[in-house]
Amino acid sequence: MTSIEELSSEMILALLLSLHVLIGVVGAIVAYYKGRSLKQWLLIGIACGTPALLVALVMKRETTA
């Protein structure tokens, strides 16, 4: 197994960016299941990552009247 010291800075950056996008996509999925726009939240999630996931987790489900 490769240790973190053996990874190049480009590999570390790619890993962090991938995790950022993955967390953002999870946030978008959570927001979608709470009644929000998937397209809008995909953009928010990819741009904001972890904060978008946290906001999606705490926001209330949108109700239809």
N, C-alpha and C positions, 0 to 999 in steps of 0.2 A: 504494500500500500504506500502511496506517495504521501510524504509529510508536507505540511503547509510551507515549510522553508524551501522545498524543492520546486514549488510552483512559481512560474514567472509572473510578473506584475500584470501582464496581459491576461493570463489565465485567471488570476484573482479578480480582476476587473470584470471579466466575462461571467464568472461565477456570481459575483455580487449583483451584476445587472440582471442576470437570469433569475435570481431569487427575488429581486425587486419586482420584476414583471410578473412572476408567478404569484407573489403575494397580492399584487394589484388585480390580477385576474380572479383570484379567490374572492377579493373584496367586491369585484363586479358581480360575481355569481351570487354572493350573499345579498347584495343590493337588489339584484334582479328578483330573487325569491321573496324579497320584501316589497315588491311591486314597483320598483324603479326601472328606468330605461337602461337596458343592457348596453347599448351603444355609448350612451353618455357615461356610464360608470366604467366601461372598458377604458375610455380615454382618461377619466379621472384616476382609475386604478393604475394604469401604466405610468402616468405622470407622477403620481403621489406615492404609490406603493403601500407601505405599512400604514401611514396615516389614513389612507382611503379604506383599508380593511378595518381599522379601528372605528372609523365613522360609520361604516356599513354595519358593523356589529351592534353599535349602540342606537342606531336610528330605529324609529318605530315603523311597523309595517304600514304601508299606505293603504287606506281603505277606499273603496269605491262607493259612491253615494248614488 
